[in-house]
């Protein structure tokens, strides 16, 4: 048997790599309800 990783596992891996490579990066989060963009730290976003 060969283990497989679905799309959610791949996305989680990419997000973890982003957090590992850029721990102090800011992520822009669009807030559709109040039409504003919020900047939050990557660890808080993930």
BABALUM-540936 format. One record per residue (C-alpha): x, y, z; residue in three letters. Coordinates in Angstrom, 1 decimal. Each point is the difference from the previous one (the first is absolute). Example, Ala and Ser with C-alpha at 12.3 -4.5 7.8 and 13.67 -1.06 7.14 Angstrom:
<recs>
<rec><xx>12.3</xx><yy>-4.5</yy><zz>7.8</zz><residu>ALA</residu></rec>
<rec><xx>1.4</xx><yy>3.4</yy><zz>-0.7</zz><residu>SER</residu></rec>
</recs>
This chain:
<recs>
<rec><xx>0.0</xx><yy>0.0</yy><zz>0.0</zz><residu>UNK</residu></rec>
<rec><xx>1.2</xx><yy>3.5</yy><zz>-0.9</zz><residu>UNK</residu></rec>
<rec><xx>-1.2</xx><yy>2.8</yy><zz>2.4</zz><residu>UNK</residu></rec>
<rec><xx>-1.6</xx><yy>3.0</yy><zz>-1.8</zz><residu>UNK</residu></rec>
<rec><xx>-0.5</xx><yy>3.5</yy><zz>1.1</zz><residu>UNK</residu></rec>
<rec><xx>-3.1</xx><yy>1.9</yy><zz>-1.1</zz><residu>UNK</residu></rec>
<rec><xx>-0.3</xx><yy>3.6</yy><zz>-0.9</zz><residu>UNK</residu></rec>
<rec><xx>-0.6</xx><yy>1.2</yy><zz>3.6</zz><residu>UNK</residu></rec>
<rec><xx>3.3</xx><yy>-1.7</yy><zz>1.1</zz><residu>UNK</residu></rec>
<rec><xx>1.9</xx><yy>1.7</yy><zz>-2.9</zz><residu>UNK</residu></rec>
<rec><xx>-1.5</xx><yy>3.4</yy><zz>0.9</zz><residu>UNK</residu></rec>
<rec><xx>0.9</xx><yy>-0.5</yy><zz>3.7</zz><residu>UNK</residu></rec>
<rec><xx>3.5</xx><yy>-0.9</yy><zz>-1.0</zz><residu>UNK</residu></rec>
<rec><xx>0.4</xx><yy>3.2</yy><zz>-2.1</zz><residu>UNK</residu></rec>
<rec><xx>-1.4</xx><yy>2.1</yy><zz>2.9</zz><residu>UNK</residu></rec>
<rec><xx>2.4</xx><yy>-1.6</yy><zz>2.5</zz><residu>UNK</residu></rec>
<rec><xx>2.9</xx><yy>0.6</yy><zz>-2.4</zz><residu>UNK</residu></rec>
<rec><xx>-1.0</xx><yy>3.7</yy><zz>-0.3</zz><residu>UNK</residu></rec>
<rec><xx>-0.2</xx><yy>0.3</yy><zz>3.8</zz><residu>UNK</residu></rec>
<rec><xx>3.5</xx><yy>-1.6</yy><zz>0.3</zz><residu>UNK</residu></rec>
<rec><xx>1.6</xx><yy>2.1</yy><zz>-2.7</zz><residu>UNK</residu></rec>
<rec><xx>-1.6</xx><yy>3.3</yy><zz>0.9</zz><residu>UNK</residu></rec>
<rec><xx>-1.0</xx><yy>0.0</yy><zz>3.7</zz><residu>UNK</residu></rec>
<rec><xx>-0.3</xx><yy>3.8</yy><zz>0.3</zz><residu>UNK</residu></rec>
<rec><xx>-1.8</xx><yy>0.5</yy><zz>-3.3</zz><residu>UNK</residu></rec>
<rec><xx>-3.3</xx><yy>1.9</yy><zz>-0.1</zz><residu>UNK</residu></rec>
<rec><xx>-3.0</xx><yy>-1.5</yy><zz>-1.9</zz><residu>UNK</residu></rec>
<rec><xx>-2.7</xx><yy>2.1</yy><zz>-1.5</zz><residu>UNK</residu></rec>
<rec><xx>-3.5</xx><yy>-1.3</yy><zz>0.8</zz><residu>UNK</residu></rec>
<rec><xx>-2.9</xx><yy>1.5</yy><zz>-2.0</zz><residu>UNK</residu></rec>
<rec><xx>-3.0</xx><yy>0.7</yy><zz>2.2</zz><residu>UNK</residu></rec>
<rec><xx>-3.0</xx><yy>-0.1</yy><zz>-2.4</zz><residu>UNK</residu></rec>
<rec><xx>-2.6</xx><yy>0.9</yy><zz>2.6</zz><residu>UNK</residu></rec>
<rec><xx>1.4</xx><yy>3.5</yy><zz>0.7</zz><residu>UNK</residu></rec>
<rec><xx>2.0</xx><yy>0.4</yy><zz>-3.2</zz><residu>UNK</residu></rec>
<rec><xx>3.4</xx><yy>0.4</yy><zz>1.7</zz><residu>UNK</residu></rec>
<rec><xx>3.3</xx><yy>-1.9</yy><zz>-0.2</zz><residu>UNK</residu></rec>
<rec><xx>1.6</xx><yy>-1.1</yy><zz>3.3</zz><residu>UNK</residu></rec>
<rec><xx>3.7</xx><yy>-0.7</yy><zz>0.4</zz><residu>UNK</residu></rec>
<rec><xx>0.7</xx><yy>-2.8</yy><zz>2.5</zz><residu>UNK</residu></rec>
<rec><xx>3.2</xx><yy>-1.9</yy><zz>0.9</zz><residu>UNK</residu></rec>
<rec><xx>0.5</xx><yy>-3.3</yy><zz>-1.8</zz><residu>UNK</residu></rec>
<rec><xx>0.0</xx><yy>-2.1</yy><zz>3.2</zz><residu>UNK</residu></rec>
<rec><xx>-3.3</xx><yy>1.5</yy><zz>1.1</zz><residu>UNK</residu></rec>
<rec><xx>-1.5</xx><yy>-0.6</yy><zz>-3.5</zz><residu>UNK</residu></rec>
<rec><xx>1.1</xx><yy>-3.6</yy><zz>-0.2</zz><residu>UNK</residu></rec>
</recs>
